[in-house]
Amino acid sequence: MNKNDFSNFPAIARMTGSLLIACVTLGFAVNFYVLADLGSDSITVFEHGLHNHFGISMGTASFIYGATFFLLGMVFARKNMGLFSFLYAVACAAAIDLTALIVKPLYAFTENMPMRILFLTLAILLTAFPCAVLIVTNHGMNSMDAVAWKLADALHIGFPPVRFSIEAVLMLTGWLLGGTVGIGSIAAVLLTGTLINLFVKLLGGNKAREENV
């Protein structure tokens, strides 16, 4: 067998490793948000709303969100999409449901406010970390960000207001469907971006940070 057959192995191994780390970490983050029940980031609020309204698992709700934005990205922003974007959507859905089984015993502590605050803190930290991993490994743009970049370009306005508008729609929709919005949502907005930047620096990230956060 030619040694060139293995030339892409390091890149494939790195992509697989970063995918697993990001998805499992995010799976725990989503479930800690649910455990805390104090509000969460816009995506989790949306998924929690789908979960509560339709009686589906959080993983299935995550897949609906991920598949929707992946398809939108493929239609309107294909150049910013990659195989990793699709794999991430599928793997996150599975990871959320699997980690839900692991954290299930912790529901016994959900009447304890200090524990709920701890769950919220862990959720915010564990949301920021996989985002940093994806930025540092640079395996393709997040599907929602790809759509936001395309909209910003088409409308000739900045990326931040477009992304904020998408998140606002997700949060409002999730809230109307029964998702929890609260102090945790405010904390997520204020802290997640800063923590992503911190983790990117700790992981040795570069200028790609600004495009992906």
PyRosetta script that sets phi, psi and omega in degrees:
from pyrosetta import init, pose_from_sequence

init()
pose = pose_from_sequence("MNKNDFSNFPAIARMTGSLLIACVTLGFAVNFYVLADLGSDSITVFEHGLHNHFGISMGTASFIYGATFFLLGMVFARKNMGLFSFLYAVACAAAIDLTALIVKPLYAFTENMPMRILFLTLAILLTAFPCAVLIVTNHGMNSMDAVAWKLADALHIGFPPVRFSIEAVLMLTGWLLGGTVGIGSIAAVLLTGTLINLFVKLLGGNKAREENV")
pose.set_psi(1, 132.6)
pose.set_omega(1, -178.2)
pose.set_phi(2, -67.9)
pose.set_psi(2, 138.6)
pose.set_omega(2, -179.0)
pose.set_phi(3, -63.6)
pose.set_psi(3, -21.7)
pose.set_omega(3, 179.2)
pose.set_phi(4, -67.9)
pose.set_psi(4, -18.8)
pose.set_omega(4, 178.3)
pose.set_phi(5, -63.2)
pose.set_psi(5, -21.8)
pose.set_omega(5, -178.6)
pose.set_phi(6, -103.4)
pose.set_psi(6, 8.0)
pose.set_omega(6, -173.6)
pose.set_phi(7, -62.8)
pose.set_psi(7, -30.0)
pose.set_omega(7, -178.6)
pose.set_phi(8, -93.7)
pose.set_psi(8, 1.1)
pose.set_omega(8, -175.7)
pose.set_phi(9, -59.2)
pose.set_psi(9, -45.2)
pose.set_omega(9, 179.8)
pose.set_phi(10, -58.7)
pose.set_psi(10, -41.2)
pose.set_omega(10, -179.2)
pose.set_phi(11, -67.2)
pose.set_psi(11, -40.6)
pose.set_omega(11, 179.5)
pose.set_phi(12, -66.4)
pose.set_psi(12, -42.1)
pose.set_omega(12, 179.3)
pose.set_phi(13, -63.7)
pose.set_psi(13, -39.8)
pose.set_omega(13, 179.9)
pose.set_phi(14, -66.7)
pose.set_psi(14, -41.3)
pose.set_omega(14, 179.6)
pose.set_phi(15, -64.4)
pose.set_psi(15, -43.6)
pose.set_omega(15, -179.7)
pose.set_phi(16, -64.1)
pose.set_psi(16, -44.0)
pose.set_omega(16, 179.6)
pose.set_phi(17, -63.2)
pose.set_psi(17, -45.4)
pose.set_omega(17, -179.5)
pose.set_phi(18, -66.8)
pose.set_psi(18, -34.9)
pose.set_omega(18, 178.0)
pose.set_phi(19, -63.3)
pose.set_psi(19, -46.6)
pose.set_omega(19, -179.3)
pose.set_phi(20, -64.3)
pose.set_psi(20, -45.3)
pose.set_omega(20, -179.7)
pose.set_phi(21, -61.3)
pose.set_psi(21, -47.0)
pose.set_omega(21, -177.4)
pose.set_phi(22, -63.6)
pose.set_psi(22, -44.9)
pose.set_omega(22, -175.1)
pose.set_phi(23, -70.7)
pose.set_psi(23, -43.6)
pose.set_omega(23, 179.7)
pose.set_phi(24, -65.4)
pose.set_psi(24, -43.1)
pose.set_omega(24, 178.7)
pose.set_phi(25, -61.9)
pose.set_psi(25, -44.8)
pose.set_omega(25, 179.2)
pose.set_phi(26, -66.0)
pose.set_psi(26, -34.0)
pose.set_omega(26, 177.2)
pose.set_phi(27, -59.4)
pose.set_psi(27, -44.9)
pose.set_omega(27, 176.6)
pose.set_phi(28, -65.0)
pose.set_psi(28, -40.1)
pose.set_omega(28, -179.0)
pose.set_phi(29, -59.3)
pose.set_psi(29, -48.0)
pose.set_omega(29, -179.4)
pose.set_phi(30, -60.4)
pose.set_psi(30, -43.8)
pose.set_omega(30, -178.2)
pose.set_phi(31, -70.8)
pose.set_psi(31, -30.1)
pose.set_omega(31, 174.8)
pose.set_phi(32, -70.2)
pose.set_psi(32, -35.5)
pose.set_omega(32, 174.4)
pose.set_phi(33, -60.6)
pose.set_psi(33, -43.7)
pose.set_omega(33, -179.9)
pose.set_phi(34, -65.4)
pose.set_psi(34, -41.6)
pose.set_omega(34, 178.2)
pose.set_phi(35, -61.5)
pose.set_psi(35, -43.4)
pose.set_omega(35, -178.4)
pose.set_phi(36, -66.7)
pose.set_psi(36, -39.0)
pose.set_omega(36, -179.9)
pose.set_phi(37, 52.2)
pose.set_psi(37, 42.4)
pose.set_omega(37, 179.0)
pose.set_phi(38, -118.8)
pose.set_psi(38, 11.6)
pose.set_omega(38, -175.3)
pose.set_phi(39, 102.7)
pose.set_psi(39, 159.8)
pose.set_omega(39, -176.4)
pose.set_phi(40, -153.2)
pose.set_psi(40, -172.9)
pose.set_omega(40, 176.5)
pose.set_phi(41, -66.9)
pose.set_psi(41, 165.9)
pose.set_omega(41, -172.7)
pose.set_phi(42, -60.4)
pose.set_psi(42, -39.2)
pose.set_omega(42, -177.9)
pose.set_phi(43, -66.9)
pose.set_psi(43, -44.2)
pose.set_omega(43, 179.4)
pose.set_phi(44, -66.8)
pose.set_psi(44, -36.9)
pose.set_omega(44, 175.6)
pose.set_phi(45, -60.2)
pose.set_psi(45, -43.4)
pose.set_omega(45, 179.1)
pose.set_phi(46, -62.1)
pose.set_psi(46, -47.6)
pose.set_omega(46, -179.6)
pose.set_phi(47, -66.1)
pose.set_psi(47, -37.5)
pose.set_omega(47, 178.5)
pose.set_phi(48, -65.8)
pose.set_psi(48, -36.5)
pose.set_omega(48, 176.5)
pose.set_phi(49, -63.8)
pose.set_psi(49, -44.1)
pose.set_omega(49, 176.8)
pose.set_phi(50, -61.4)
pose.set_psi(50, -43.0)
pose.set_omega(50, 179.3)
pose.set_phi(51, -59.0)
pose.set_psi(51, -47.4)
pose.set_omega(51, -177.4)
pose.set_phi(52, -72.6)
pose.set_psi(52, -40.7)
pose.set_omega(52, -173.7)
pose.set_phi(53, -75.6)
pose.set_psi(53, -40.3)
pose.set_omega(53, -174.5)
pose.set_phi(54, -104.7)
pose.set_psi(54, -4.7)
pose.set_omega(54, 178.7)
pose.set_phi(55, 69.9)
pose.set_psi(55, 27.7)
pose.set_omega(55, 178.5)
pose.set_phi(56, -98.8)
pose.set_psi(56, 164.1)
pose.set_omega(56, 179.2)
pose.set_phi(57, -71.3)
pose.set_psi(57, 159.9)
pose.set_omega(57, 176.9)
pose.set_phi(58, -63.5)
pose.set_psi(58, -33.3)
pose.set_omega(58, 177.6)
pose.set_phi(59, -64.4)
pose.set_psi(59, -43.3)
pose.set_omega(59, 178.0)
pose.set_phi(60, -64.4)
pose.set_psi(60, -41.0)
pose.set_omega(60, 177.4)
pose.set_phi(61, -61.8)
pose.set_psi(61, -39.8)
pose.set_omega(61, 178.0)
pose.set_phi(62, -63.6)
pose.set_psi(62, -39.6)
pose.set_omega(62, 179.9)
pose.set_phi(63, -65.9)
pose.set_psi(63, -39.5)
pose.set_omega(63, 178.1)
pose.set_phi(64, -61.2)
pose.set_psi(64, -46.1)
pose.set_omega(64, 177.6)
pose.set_phi(65, -60.9)
pose.set_psi(65, -52.0)
pose.set_omega(65, -176.7)
pose.set_phi(66, -62.0)
pose.set_psi(66, -43.2)
pose.set_omega(66, -179.1)
pose.set_phi(67, -66.3)
pose.set_psi(67, -38.4)
pose.set_omega(67, 179.7)
pose.set_phi(68, -61.9)
pose.set_psi(68, -49.2)
pose.set_omega(68, -178.8)
pose.set_phi(69, -73.5)
pose.set_psi(69, -28.6)
pose.set_omega(69, 175.4)
pose.set_phi(70, -65.3)
pose.set_psi(70, -44.4)
pose.set_omega(70, 178.8)
pose.set_phi(71, -64.4)
pose.set_psi(71, -41.4)
pose.set_omega(71, 176.8)
pose.set_phi(72, -62.0)
pose.set_psi(72, -40.5)
pose.set_omega(72, 178.8)
pose.set_phi(73, -64.9)
pose.set_psi(73, -41.7)
pose.set_omega(73, 179.5)
pose.set_phi(74, -66.0)
pose.set_psi(74, -32.2)
pose.set_omega(74, -179.5)
pose.set_phi(75, -79.4)
pose.set_psi(75, -44.8)
pose.set_omega(75, -171.0)
pose.set_phi(76, -106.7)
pose.set_psi(76, -16.2)
pose.set_omega(76, -176.2)
pose.set_phi(77, -144.6)
pose.set_psi(77, 48.6)
pose.set_omega(77, -173.4)
pose.set_phi(78, -57.1)
pose.set_psi(78, -36.9)
pose.set_omega(78, -175.4)
pose.set_phi(79, -65.5)
pose.set_psi(79, -20.7)
pose.set_omega(79, 179.3)
pose.set_phi(80, -94.2)
pose.set_psi(80, -0.4)
pose.set_omega(80, -177.0)
pose.set_phi(81, -100.2)
pose.set_psi(81, 157.8)
pose.set_omega(81, 177.8)
pose.set_phi(82, -150.6)
pose.set_psi(82, 174.6)
pose.set_omega(82, 178.7)
pose.set_phi(83, -58.0)
pose.set_psi(83, -36.8)
pose.set_omega(83, -178.6)
pose.set_phi(84, -60.2)
pose.set_psi(84, -36.1)
pose.set_omega(84, -179.4)
pose.set_phi(85, -60.2)
pose.set_psi(85, -41.5)
pose.set_omega(85, 179.7)
pose.set_phi(86, -71.6)
pose.set_psi(86, -47.1)
pose.set_omega(86, -178.9)
pose.set_phi(87, -60.7)
pose.set_psi(87, -37.1)
pose.set_omega(87, -179.5)
pose.set_phi(88, -63.3)
pose.set_psi(88, -42.7)
pose.set_omega(88, 179.9)
pose.set_phi(89, -62.4)
pose.set_psi(89, -43.8)
pose.set_omega(89, -178.3)
pose.set_phi(90, -70.2)
pose.set_psi(90, -46.1)
pose.set_omega(90, -176.7)
pose.set_phi(91, -66.8)
pose.set_psi(91, -36.3)
pose.set_omega(91, 179.3)
pose.set_phi(92, -63.8)
pose.set_psi(92, -40.5)
pose.set_omega(92, 179.4)
pose.set_phi(93, -59.4)
pose.set_psi(93, -45.5)
pose.set_omega(93, 179.4)
pose.set_phi(94, -66.7)
pose.set_psi(94, -41.1)
pose.set_omega(94, -177.9)
pose.set_phi(95, -64.9)
pose.set_psi(95, -37.4)
pose.set_omega(95, -179.2)
pose.set_phi(96, -63.1)
pose.set_psi(96, -44.3)
pose.set_omega(96, -179.7)
pose.set_phi(97, -70.7)
pose.set_psi(97, -35.5)
pose.set_omega(97, 179.5)
pose.set_phi(98, -69.5)
pose.set_psi(98, -43.5)
pose.set_omega(98, 179.5)
pose.set_phi(99, -70.0)
pose.set_psi(99, -23.7)
pose.set_omega(99, 176.0)
pose.set_phi(100, -60.8)
pose.set_psi(100, -35.3)
pose.set_omega(100, 178.1)
pose.set_phi(101, -68.2)
pose.set_psi(101, -34.3)
pose.set_omega(101, -178.3)
pose.set_phi(102, -71.6)
pose.set_psi(102, -40.3)
pose.set_omega(102, -176.4)
pose.set_phi(103, -87.2)
pose.set_psi(103, -3.4)
pose.set_omega(103, -176.4)
pose.set_phi(104, -51.7)
pose.set_psi(104, -41.3)
pose.set_omega(104, 179.2)
pose.set_phi(105, -61.3)
pose.set_psi(105, -21.0)
pose.set_omega(105, -177.8)
pose.set_phi(106, -74.1)
pose.set_psi(106, -10.7)
pose.set_omega(106, 177.4)
pose.set_phi(107, -63.6)
pose.set_psi(107, -18.9)
pose.set_omega(107, 177.7)
pose.set_phi(108, -66.0)
pose.set_psi(108, -16.5)
pose.set_omega(108, -177.3)
pose.set_phi(109, -105.0)
pose.set_psi(109, 7.9)
pose.set_omega(109, -174.1)
pose.set_phi(110, -75.4)
pose.set_psi(110, -6.0)
pose.set_omega(110, 174.5)
pose.set_phi(111, -89.4)
pose.set_psi(111, -5.5)
pose.set_omega(111, -177.5)
pose.set_phi(112, -99.1)
pose.set_psi(112, 112.0)
pose.set_omega(112, -175.1)
pose.set_phi(113, -60.9)
pose.set_psi(113, -44.1)
pose.set_omega(113, 176.8)
pose.set_phi(114, -57.1)
pose.set_psi(114, -37.3)
pose.set_omega(114, 177.8)
pose.set_phi(115, -68.2)
pose.set_psi(115, -38.2)
pose.set_omega(115, 178.0)
pose.set_phi(116, -64.3)
pose.set_psi(116, -38.3)
pose.set_omega(116, 177.0)
pose.set_phi(117, -66.0)
pose.set_psi(117, -38.3)
pose.set_omega(117, 176.2)
pose.set_phi(118, -62.7)
pose.set_psi(118, -44.5)
pose.set_omega(118, 178.5)
pose.set_phi(119, -59.7)
pose.set_psi(119, -41.8)
pose.set_omega(119, 179.5)
pose.set_phi(120, -63.3)
pose.set_psi(120, -43.4)
pose.set_omega(120, 178.9)
pose.set_phi(121, -60.9)
pose.set_psi(121, -45.3)
pose.set_omega(121, 177.9)
pose.set_phi(122, -62.3)
pose.set_psi(122, -39.9)
pose.set_omega(122, -179.3)
pose.set_phi(123, -60.8)
pose.set_psi(123, -45.1)
pose.set_omega(123, -179.1)
pose.set_phi(124, -65.3)
pose.set_psi(124, -44.8)
pose.set_omega(124, 178.4)
pose.set_phi(125, -61.8)
pose.set_psi(125, -44.2)
pose.set_omega(125, -176.2)
pose.set_phi(126, -78.2)
pose.set_psi(126, -12.2)
pose.set_omega(126, 171.3)
pose.set_phi(127, -80.0)
pose.set_psi(127, -41.0)
pose.set_omega(127, -177.5)
pose.set_phi(128, -69.1)
pose.set_psi(128, -38.7)
pose.set_omega(128, -174.6)
pose.set_phi(129, -60.6)
pose.set_psi(129, -50.9)
pose.set_omega(129, 180.0)
pose.set_phi(130, -64.0)
pose.set_psi(130, -30.7)
pose.set_omega(130, 175.7)
pose.set_phi(131, -61.8)
pose.set_psi(131, -42.2)
pose.set_omega(131, 178.1)
pose.set_phi(132, -64.7)
pose.set_psi(132, -39.9)
pose.set_omega(132, 178.3)
pose.set_phi(133, -59.9)
pose.set_psi(133, -44.3)
pose.set_omega(133, -179.3)
pose.set_phi(134, -65.3)
pose.set_psi(134, -38.1)
pose.set_omega(134, 179.4)
pose.set_phi(135, -66.7)
pose.set_psi(135, -46.4)
pose.set_omega(135, -177.1)
pose.set_phi(136, -65.4)
pose.set_psi(136, -40.4)
pose.set_omega(136, -178.1)
pose.set_phi(137, -80.1)
pose.set_psi(137, -18.4)
pose.set_omega(137, 171.3)
pose.set_phi(138, 53.8)
pose.set_psi(138, 56.4)
pose.set_omega(138, -178.5)
pose.set_phi(139, -103.7)
pose.set_psi(139, 22.7)
pose.set_omega(139, -179.9)
pose.set_phi(140, 120.7)
pose.set_psi(140, 152.5)
pose.set_omega(140, -174.1)
pose.set_phi(141, -78.9)
pose.set_psi(141, 143.8)
pose.set_omega(141, 171.1)
pose.set_phi(142, -54.2)
pose.set_psi(142, 138.5)
pose.set_omega(142, -174.2)
pose.set_phi(143, -58.6)
pose.set_psi(143, -42.3)
pose.set_omega(143, 179.7)
pose.set_phi(144, -65.0)
pose.set_psi(144, -40.2)
pose.set_omega(144, 178.5)
pose.set_phi(145, -65.5)
pose.set_psi(145, -37.0)
pose.set_omega(145, 178.5)
pose.set_phi(146, -61.7)
pose.set_psi(146, -43.7)
pose.set_omega(146, 178.4)
pose.set_phi(147, -65.5)
pose.set_psi(147, -42.5)
pose.set_omega(147, -179.5)
pose.set_phi(148, -63.5)
pose.set_psi(148, -41.3)
pose.set_omega(148, 178.3)
pose.set_phi(149, -62.0)
pose.set_psi(149, -42.1)
pose.set_omega(149, -179.6)
pose.set_phi(150, -65.3)
pose.set_psi(150, -43.1)
pose.set_omega(150, 177.9)
pose.set_phi(151, -63.4)
pose.set_psi(151, -42.1)
pose.set_omega(151, 179.5)
pose.set_phi(152, -61.3)
pose.set_psi(152, -41.5)
pose.set_omega(152, 179.3)
pose.set_phi(153, -67.1)
pose.set_psi(153, -43.0)
pose.set_omega(153, -178.1)
pose.set_phi(154, -68.8)
pose.set_psi(154, -34.5)
pose.set_omega(154, -177.9)
pose.set_phi(155, -91.7)
pose.set_psi(155, -5.9)
pose.set_omega(155, 179.9)
pose.set_phi(156, 59.0)
pose.set_psi(156, 43.6)
pose.set_omega(156, 175.1)
pose.set_phi(157, -130.5)
pose.set_psi(157, 172.0)
pose.set_omega(157, -176.4)
pose.set_phi(158, -70.0)
pose.set_psi(158, 157.1)
pose.set_omega(158, 178.6)
pose.set_phi(159, -67.2)
pose.set_psi(159, -44.9)
pose.set_omega(159, -176.7)
pose.set_phi(160, -55.1)
pose.set_psi(160, -47.2)
pose.set_omega(160, -179.9)
pose.set_phi(161, -65.4)
pose.set_psi(161, -31.7)
pose.set_omega(161, 178.5)
pose.set_phi(162, -69.0)
pose.set_psi(162, -45.1)
pose.set_omega(162, 179.3)
pose.set_phi(163, -63.7)
pose.set_psi(163, -41.7)
pose.set_omega(163, 178.6)
pose.set_phi(164, -61.4)
pose.set_psi(164, -39.0)
pose.set_omega(164, -179.5)
pose.set_phi(165, -65.1)
pose.set_psi(165, -41.8)
pose.set_omega(165, 178.2)
pose.set_phi(166, -62.8)
pose.set_psi(166, -44.6)
pose.set_omega(166, 179.8)
pose.set_phi(167, -64.3)
pose.set_psi(167, -37.1)
pose.set_omega(167, 179.1)
pose.set_phi(168, -63.9)
pose.set_psi(168, -41.0)
pose.set_omega(168, 178.3)
pose.set_phi(169, -64.6)
pose.set_psi(169, -42.6)
pose.set_omega(169, 178.6)
pose.set_phi(170, -61.6)
pose.set_psi(170, -45.1)
pose.set_omega(170, -178.3)
pose.set_phi(171, -66.3)
pose.set_psi(171, -43.2)
pose.set_omega(171, 179.8)
pose.set_phi(172, -63.8)
pose.set_psi(172, -44.1)
pose.set_omega(172, 179.0)
pose.set_phi(173, -62.2)
pose.set_psi(173, -45.4)
pose.set_omega(173, 179.2)
pose.set_phi(174, -61.9)
pose.set_psi(174, -41.3)
pose.set_omega(174, 179.0)
pose.set_phi(175, -63.8)
pose.set_psi(175, -42.8)
pose.set_omega(175, 179.0)
pose.set_phi(176, -64.5)
pose.set_psi(176, -28.2)
pose.set_omega(176, 179.1)
pose.set_phi(177, -86.1)
pose.set_psi(177, -5.5)
pose.set_omega(177, 177.5)
pose.set_phi(178, 114.5)
pose.set_psi(178, 7.0)
pose.set_omega(178, 176.2)
pose.set_phi(179, -72.9)
pose.set_psi(179, 156.3)
pose.set_omega(179, -176.5)
pose.set_phi(180, -90.3)
pose.set_psi(180, 125.8)
pose.set_omega(180, 173.5)
pose.set_phi(181, -118.7)
pose.set_psi(181, 130.2)
pose.set_omega(181, -177.8)
pose.set_phi(182, -168.4)
pose.set_psi(182, -152.7)
pose.set_omega(182, -178.0)
pose.set_phi(183, -60.1)
pose.set_psi(183, -30.8)
pose.set_omega(183, 178.4)
pose.set_phi(184, -65.1)
pose.set_psi(184, -32.4)
pose.set_omega(184, 178.2)
pose.set_phi(185, -66.1)
pose.set_psi(185, -42.8)
pose.set_omega(185, 178.6)
pose.set_phi(186, -64.8)
pose.set_psi(186, -44.4)
pose.set_omega(186, 179.5)
pose.set_phi(187, -61.4)
pose.set_psi(187, -40.1)
pose.set_omega(187, 179.9)
pose.set_phi(188, -63.2)
pose.set_psi(188, -43.5)
pose.set_omega(188, 179.6)
pose.set_phi(189, -62.8)
pose.set_psi(189, -43.0)
pose.set_omega(189, -174.6)
pose.set_phi(190, -76.5)
pose.set_psi(190, -31.7)
pose.set_omega(190, -169.7)
pose.set_phi(191, -106.6)
pose.set_psi(191, -29.3)
pose.set_omega(191, -171.1)
pose.set_phi(192, -61.4)
pose.set_psi(192, -46.8)
pose.set_omega(192, -179.2)
pose.set_phi(193, -59.9)
pose.set_psi(193, -43.9)
pose.set_omega(193, 179.0)
pose.set_phi(194, -62.7)
pose.set_psi(194, -42.3)
pose.set_omega(194, 179.9)
pose.set_phi(195, -67.8)
pose.set_psi(195, -36.3)
pose.set_omega(195, 176.4)
pose.set_phi(196, -60.0)
pose.set_psi(196, -46.9)
pose.set_omega(196, 178.7)
pose.set_phi(197, -59.8)
pose.set_psi(197, -40.8)
pose.set_omega(197, 179.5)
pose.set_phi(198, -63.6)
pose.set_psi(198, -47.2)
pose.set_omega(198, -179.7)
pose.set_phi(199, -65.5)
pose.set_psi(199, -36.1)
pose.set_omega(199, 178.1)
pose.set_phi(200, -60.6)
pose.set_psi(200, -44.5)
pose.set_omega(200, 178.9)
pose.set_phi(201, -63.5)
pose.set_psi(201, -42.5)
pose.set_omega(201, -179.9)
pose.set_phi(202, -65.4)
pose.set_psi(202, -31.6)
pose.set_omega(202, -179.7)
pose.set_phi(203, -88.6)
pose.set_psi(203, -1.2)
pose.set_omega(203, 177.6)
pose.set_phi(204, 83.3)
pose.set_psi(204, 33.5)
pose.set_omega(204, -179.5)
pose.set_phi(205, -71.9)
pose.set_psi(205, 172.9)
pose.set_omega(205, -177.6)
pose.set_phi(206, -130.7)
pose.set_psi(206, -154.3)
pose.set_omega(206, -174.7)
pose.set_phi(207, -64.5)
pose.set_psi(207, -15.4)
pose.set_omega(207, 178.7)
pose.set_phi(208, -62.1)
pose.set_psi(208, -17.8)
pose.set_omega(208, -179.0)
pose.set_phi(209, -52.9)
pose.set_psi(209, -47.8)
pose.set_omega(209, -173.1)
pose.set_phi(210, -64.2)
pose.set_psi(210, -29.2)
pose.set_omega(210, -178.8)
pose.set_phi(211, -78.5)
pose.set_psi(211, -27.2)
pose.set_omega(211, -170.9)
pose.set_phi(212, -101.8)
pose.set_psi(212, -20.2)
pose.set_omega(212, -177.5)
pose.set_phi(213, -68.4)
pose.dump_pdb("model.pdb")
